[in-house]
């Protein structure tokens, strides 16, 4: 490769937060997945199943748990899944990422 030529940067995939509907880069959002073993938070972003994305803000999670998350995952949130997601939500900040 000739000297001085930089490789083009790969574009980061864009995803929409199901809580606030804001579009951002995939890596800056948290993935929730409906997989073979139920609905859970996907820390790696690579678990198999249908996924939905949320910001790391409690306000987005509160809005999503009212119905948009279940719609995005095309599944009903049972009590166990809702409790696990609510528990995860409690460790998130109340502030917006400006």
N, C-alpha and C positions, 0 to 999 in steps of 0.2 A: 504494500500500500504506500502511495506517495506520502512523503512527510508533509505535515501541515494540514492534512485532511482529517477532519473529525467525523466520527461515525454519527449518523443521525440518531437523535433520541427517540426511543420508543414512546408512543403515546400511551398514557395510562387510560384504561377503560373507565368510562363514566357510568355512575349508577345514581339512582334517585332514592333519597331517604323516604321511606313510606310514612314517616311521621310528619315532616314539614314540607315534603315534595321538592326539596332543593337538590339540584344535581351537583355532585362532586366526584372526585376521583375515588375509585374503588378502594384504594388502600387507606383512605381517611375515614371509611365507614365501617361499622360492625355488621357482620353477616349473621342472620338468624336462618336456620335451615330446618326444613321438614324432611327428615330422612327416614330410613327404615326403622330406626329406633326412637322415633318421636321428634318433637320440636325442641331445638336447643340452640344456644349461641355457638357459632362456629368460629373459634379463635384463629384457626389456620386459614380460613377462607377457601378450603379445598374439600370439605366433606361432601359426599354425594347427596343429592336431593335438591328440592326446590328451595331457592334462597330469596331472602328479602334483606334490604340494607337499611341501617339506621345510624344516625349520628351518635356520638358518645355523650349525649345530653339527655338529662332526665325528661325534659319537656317533650322531646321527640318520641321517647319511649311511652310516655303517658298517652299521647295522642294515638300512637300506633296500637297500643293495647286495647283501645276503645273499639277497634274494628278493622282498621286498614291493614294491620299485620296479618290477621286471619285471612282477609281477602287476598292479599298478595301471595300468601303461602297456599291458598286454596284449601284451607283446612280449618276446622273449629279448634280453638284453643281450649283444651280440657283443663281442669283445675290444677293438675300437677305441672303442666307446661306453663300455665299462667303464673303459678307460684314461683317457679324457677326463673322465669323472665322478670318478674317483679323483684325478686331477690337480686338479680344481676343489675337491674335498673337502680337499685338503692345505692350501689357503689359509684354511680356516675355523678358528675357534677351538675349543679343547677344552672351553671353559666353557659352562655352561648359562646361558640368559638369565633369570634368576629371575623 
